[in-house]
Amino acid sequence: EVWRIGVGRLWHARFNGVPESESTHGNEGARVAAFHPRGGEQLTMTTTRPEATEGTTLAFDTVNLSVSQGERSSTAQLTLQYRSTRGAQHVLRLPDGAEVSEVRIDNRIEPLRADGRDLTVPILPGSHTIAVTWREDEGVESSAATPAVDLGAPAGNITMRLTLPQNRWLLGTTGPRLGPAVLYWSELAVLVLFAWLLGRIDWTPLKTRHWLLLGLGFSTFNWPVLAIVVAWLLAAGAREQWRARMPWWRYNAAQVLFALLTVVALLSIVGSLPGGLLGTPDMHVTGNGSSGNSLVWFADRSESALPVATAWTAPVWIYKVLILAWALWLSFALLRWMPWIWQTFAKDGFWHSRKGDDIDAPEGAK
């Protein structure tokens, strides 16, 4: 004989006696247990039906909230992918002052309107998508935040995007841990340390404040040019500090290299300044696909209310005024530094002929 017992999904079965020979799956996912008894063997089956656990009938699997911040208003779109075990009416709580412009359910426009903060949407059994678009009459200020939205049900895989206008200067962000980071401030701390170290070097007439001001300007739009200018100034100081006896060809080669470095540094300054004066500051924003004024946060779950992310900003004209003042300072600083650089270049002559004498190191030179 062969005994076969089908156990449906709603039942839990335990068998004692004859060992189970194999287990397969039948119709509608039922498990089929097979037994091959010998003469006189018995099989005892104990069945129970597990009690239903408490839980919600609605769950939002994916949430996408995109906010485009303008000067006088903002536009937000909330996209929800949900699963439900039954049909019902569900209330979404939108932020104060939200003017709903469009509601789509499974990409079909529905004539729904909000009652104050409450937007009632139909929930259908199965998996579906809801997209809600609204507008708020709030312009961008010193801080811009994602709207406070309460879904009224657990949600997971929450992505929030905040796009700031180009005339705002991003200073910092707060929100879920997986989000954008403004790296400029940590880089600025390193810059202050390097400015202090360079200020301790007496090869050049630059003090700590000069190195710091030089770095503050270039760091917001072009770090490579800053590196070239620093190398140029240090090379000028080193050339004057360490003058050793050298053959004519090495002296001429050093002259050519220093002249080329001077040309490259001056051209880099002239070529990069328009970008700094006319462009926007590069705050080195990174993290979770964020860049510039496009910020993205991610949260794994929420019990009901969505987390709020905030971006701290300032008008970009403040930056432009500061960078203009810095450019004027740099122009006058170069006028003061160029005579010193010229002296280091021409101190031992511009060029030495093959028959000329080698350069003698001054007393005390290294």
Buried (B, 14 or more C-beta within 10 A) or exposed (E): EEBEBBBEEEEEBEBEEBEEEEEEEEEEEBBBBEBEBEEEEEBEBEEEEEEEEEEEEBBBEBBBBBBBBBEEBBBBBBBBBBBBEEEEEBBBBBBEEBEBEEBBBEEEEEEBEBEEBEBEBEBBEEEBEBBBBBBBEBEBEEEBBBBBBBBBBBBEBBBBBBBBBEEBBBBBBEBBEEBBBBEBEEBBEEBBEEBEEBBEEEBBEBBBEBBBBBBBBBBBBBBEBBEBBBEBBBBBBBBBBEBEEBEBEBBBEBBEEBEEBBEBBBEBBEEBBEEBEEBBBBBBBEBBEBEBBEBBBBBEEBEEEBBBBBBBBEBBEEBBEBBEEBBEBBEEBBEEBEEBBEEBBEEBEEEBEEEEEEBEEEEEEE
